[in-house]
Amino acid sequence: MNKIALSALVAAALTSLVAVGAGGAAATVSGDGGNRIGIVRGDGGAYAKQGALGGAFTAETGSVRQIVLSGNRIGVLKDNGDAYVKEGALTARWVKLSGDVKQIALAGNRIGILKDKGDAYVKELGAQWVKESSDVKHLELSGNRIGVLKDNGDVYVKEGALSAQWTKQTTDAVQIDLSGRRVGVLRSNGDAYVKEGALNAQWSRQSGQVIQLQLSGDRIGVVKGDGTAYVKSGALNAAWTTESNQVIQIALSGDRIGVVKGNGDAYVKEGALNAQWTKQSGYVTELALS
């Protein structure tokens, strides 16, 4: 596959993987080891469950285009651009964050929103919004790190306070993902890279012909252009394990792996990379893990 064709495939796949509005970048759907699973179905209904893979889903709300989970928080972005978050039980009440939003992000006590005009804001529990950047295509949170993918393909990450300085990571990117001390990017040519440690650490190329990259803990997951999903665990140079085929989305959290297949069926496994899959639902357009 030539570079131009693969770049077009990556862009199209990222647009269809997870709808986060006009920005076209894939939203983060992976977590940090929680036991919640969230889905958005084709009719816009958002559902969540916690505990065992075979548990029942709780209907959360309708007219949803994005769901995100972190700890005991659930965030949703509605079709009309309104963003809401709830905390505690699955049946807790929603709190509206803002309107005119095209992406929502959660991590620990931080909440992030990306506005329709490309302005990114983050706040900590009980505090006011802090404008982080403009001309942003995708916003990413993990621990005390914030990452942005700019409209021009530049990637920046900061660490520490909300007012910390940005460190430029790379150019020509179409996706960013953060998990702990790891930073991952997907370049427009389909090459996926991950670095570990300081923000100025060296990149390690993970794979080519990638259309989605996800990180959680010491696991890395990719979906390739042919629909095959792979996951590795441990060092950045660890070997890949083939997980499934006909995949349009992958999500990771702790020792859980989730996939959405091309027919809309969503599956999650728990434990070893070769564990058995448990079907979660059909008619799924997005799967998120806490």
C-alpha positions in Angstrom: 0.0 0.0 0.0 1.5 3.4 -1.0 1.9 6.3 1.4 -0.9 8.4 -0.1 -3.4 5.5 0.0 -2.5 4.6 3.6 -2.7 8.2 4.8 -6.2 8.4 3.3 -7.1 5.1 5.0 -5.8 6.3 8.4 -7.8 9.6 8.2 -11.0 7.8 7.1 -10.7 5.2 9.8 -10.0 7.6 12.6 -13.1 9.6 11.5 -15.4 6.6 11.6 -13.9 4.9 14.7 -15.2 7.2 17.3 -17.4 10.2 16.6 -16.1 13.3 18.5 -17.6 15.9 16.3 -16.1 17.8 13.4 -12.5 17.4 14.6 -12.2 13.9 13.1 -9.6 12.6 15.6 -10.3 9.4 17.5 -11.3 9.9 21.1 -9.6 7.9 23.8 -11.6 4.9 24.9 -9.1 3.2 27.2 -8.9 3.3 31.0 -6.5 2.7 33.8 -7.6 -0.6 35.3 -11.2 0.1 36.4 -14.1 -2.4 36.2 -16.6 -0.3 34.2 -17.6 -0.8 30.6 -19.5 1.8 28.6 -21.1 1.6 25.1 -22.9 3.9 22.7 -25.4 2.1 20.5 -26.5 2.9 17.0 -29.6 4.7 18.3 -27.5 7.0 20.4 -28.3 5.3 23.7 -25.4 5.2 26.2 -25.1 2.3 28.6 -22.6 1.4 31.4 -21.9 -1.6 33.6 -19.5 -2.3 36.4 -18.1 -5.5 37.8 -18.1 -8.8 36.0 -18.0 -9.0 32.2 -21.3 -10.8 32.2 -23.1 -8.2 34.2 -26.1 -6.2 33.0 -25.9 -2.7 31.5 -27.6 0.3 33.0 -29.1 2.8 30.6 -27.4 6.2 31.2 -28.9 8.6 28.6 -29.8 9.1 25.0 -28.7 11.2 22.0 -25.0 10.5 22.7 -22.1 10.6 20.4 -19.2 10.0 22.9 -18.9 8.2 26.2 -15.8 8.3 28.4 -15.1 6.6 31.8 -12.6 7.3 34.5 -12.8 5.7 38.0 -16.4 6.3 39.2 -17.0 9.1 36.7 -18.9 8.9 33.5 -18.9 11.6 30.8 -21.1 11.9 27.8 -21.2 14.2 24.8 -24.7 14.7 23.4 -25.5 15.2 19.8 -26.3 18.8 20.4 -22.8 19.5 21.8 -23.8 19.5 25.5 -21.3 17.7 27.8 -22.3 16.1 31.0 -20.5 14.2 33.8 -21.8 12.1 36.7 -19.9 10.7 39.7 -20.6 7.8 41.9 -23.2 5.1 41.2 -24.3 4.4 37.7 -27.7 5.9 38.5 -26.2 9.2 39.8 -27.5 12.5 38.5 -25.8 14.2 35.6 -24.1 17.6 35.9 -23.9 19.7 32.8 -20.3 21.0 32.0 -20.7 23.1 28.9 -22.3 23.5 25.5 -20.7 23.8 22.1 -18.4 20.9 22.9 -16.9 18.4 20.4 -14.9 16.2 22.8 -14.8 15.4 26.5 -11.9 13.8 28.4 -11.6 12.5 32.0 -8.7 11.5 34.2 -8.7 11.3 38.0 -9.9 14.6 39.3 -9.4 16.4 36.0 -12.1 17.1 33.4 -11.3 18.3 29.9 -13.5 19.7 27.1 -12.7 20.6 23.6 -14.9 23.3 22.2 -16.3 23.5 18.7 -13.9 26.3 17.7 -10.8 24.3 18.8 -10.2 25.8 22.3 -9.2 23.2 24.9 -10.1 23.6 28.6 -9.2 21.6 31.7 -10.3 21.9 35.3 -9.7 20.1 38.5 -12.3 19.0 41.0 -14.2 22.1 42.3 -12.0 24.5 40.4 -12.6 26.9 37.4 -11.8 26.1 33.8 -8.3 26.8 32.6 -7.8 27.4 28.8 -5.0 25.1 27.8 -4.6 25.7 24.0 -6.3 26.7 20.8 -6.5 25.2 17.3 -6.8 21.8 19.0 -8.2 18.7 17.2 -8.0 16.3 20.1 -7.5 16.6 23.9 -6.0 13.8 26.0 -5.6 13.5 29.8 -3.7 10.9 31.9 -2.7 11.5 35.5 -1.0 14.9 35.7 -0.3 15.0 32.0 -2.3 16.8 29.3 -1.8 16.2 25.6 -3.1 18.0 22.6 -3.1 17.2 18.9 -3.3 20.5 16.9 -5.1 21.0 13.7 -1.8 21.2 11.8 -0.7 17.7 13.2 1.7 19.0 15.9 1.5 17.1 19.2 2.3 18.8 22.6 2.3 17.3 26.1 2.6 19.1 29.5 3.1 17.6 32.9 2.2 18.9 36.4 0.1 22.0 37.0 -2.5 23.1 34.5 -0.4 26.1 33.9 2.8 24.1 33.1 4.7 24.7 29.8 4.1 22.5 26.8 6.7 20.2 25.3 6.5 19.6 21.6 6.4 15.8 20.8 6.2 15.4 17.1 4.6 16.6 13.9 2.4 15.0 11.2 0.3 13.2 13.7 -3.4 12.1 13.4 -3.8 10.6 16.9 -2.4 11.0 20.4 -2.8 8.7 23.4 -1.4 9.0 27.0 -1.2 6.4 29.7 0.9 7.1 32.8 4.5 7.7 31.7 3.8 6.7 28.1 3.0 8.9 25.2 1.8 7.4 21.9 1.2 9.0 18.5 -0.1 7.7 15.2 1.5 9.4 12.2 -0.4 10.2 9.0 1.5 7.4 7.1 0.1 4.8 9.5 3.3 4.4 11.7 2.6 4.1 15.4 5.2 5.3 18.0 5.4 5.2 21.8 7.8 6.7 24.2 8.2 6.0 27.9 9.5 8.2 30.7 10.4 11.9 30.4 8.6 14.0 27.8 11.9 14.3 25.8 12.4 10.5 25.7 13.1 8.8 22.4 10.4 7.3 20.3 10.0 3.5 19.7 8.3 2.6 16.5 5.6 0.0 17.2 4.0 -0.9 13.9 3.0 0.3 10.5 -0.3 0.4 8.6 -2.1 1.3 11.9 -5.5 3.0 12.0 -5.9 3.2 15.8 -3.5 3.2 18.7 -4.4 2.7 22.4 -2.4 2.6 25.6 -3.2 1.4 29.2 -0.5 0.7 31.8 2.2 -1.5 30.1 -0.2 -2.6 27.3 -0.3 -1.2 23.8 -3.1 -2.0 21.3 -3.4 -1.3 17.6 -5.9 -1.9 14.9 -4.3 -2.4 11.5 -5.7 -1.3 8.2 -6.9 -4.8 7.4 -9.0 -4.9 10.6 -6.7 -7.1 12.7 -6.2 -6.1 16.3 -3.0 -6.7 18.2 -1.9 -6.1 21.8 1.4 -6.4 23.5 2.3 -6.3 27.2 5.5 -5.2 29.0 8.4 -3.5 27.3 8.0 -1.3 24.3 9.8 -3.9 22.2 7.7 -6.8 23.3 6.1 -9.1 20.8 2.5 -8.6 19.5 -0.3 -11.0 20.2 -3.1 -11.2 17.6 -6.4 -10.6 19.3 -9.2 -10.5 16.7 -10.0 -9.6 13.1 -12.7 -7.5 11.4 -12.1 -4.9 14.2 -13.0 -1.2 13.8 -12.1 -0.2 17.4 -10.0 -1.4 20.3 -10.0 -0.3 24.0 -7.7 -1.3 26.8 -7.9 -1.0 30.6 -5.6 -2.8 33.0 -5.9 -6.5 32.0 -9.1 -5.9 30.0 -9.2 -5.6 26.2 -12.3 -4.6 24.3 -13.1 -4.6 20.6 -15.9 -3.5 18.3 -16.3 -5.6 15.2 -17.4 -4.3 11.8 -20.9 -5.8 12.4 -21.4 -3.7 15.6 -20.7 -6.5 18.0 -18.7 -5.5 21.1 -16.5 -8.0 23.0 -14.3 -7.7 26.1 -11.8 -10.1 27.6 -10.1 -10.1 30.9 -6.7 -11.5 32.0 -4.1 -12.9 29.7 -3.8 -11.7 26.2 -5.1 -15.1 24.9 -8.1 -15.1 27.2 -11.6 -15.8 25.9 -13.9 -13.1 24.7 -17.3 -12.2 26.3 -19.8 -10.6 24.0 -21.2 -7.4 25.5 -23.7 -6.1 23.0 -24.6 -5.7 19.4 -25.3 -2.5 17.5 -22.4 -0.7 19.1 -20.8 2.4 17.7 -18.4 3.0 20.6 -16.9 1.0 23.4 -15.1 2.6 26.4 -13.3 1.0 29.4 -12.6 2.7 32.7 
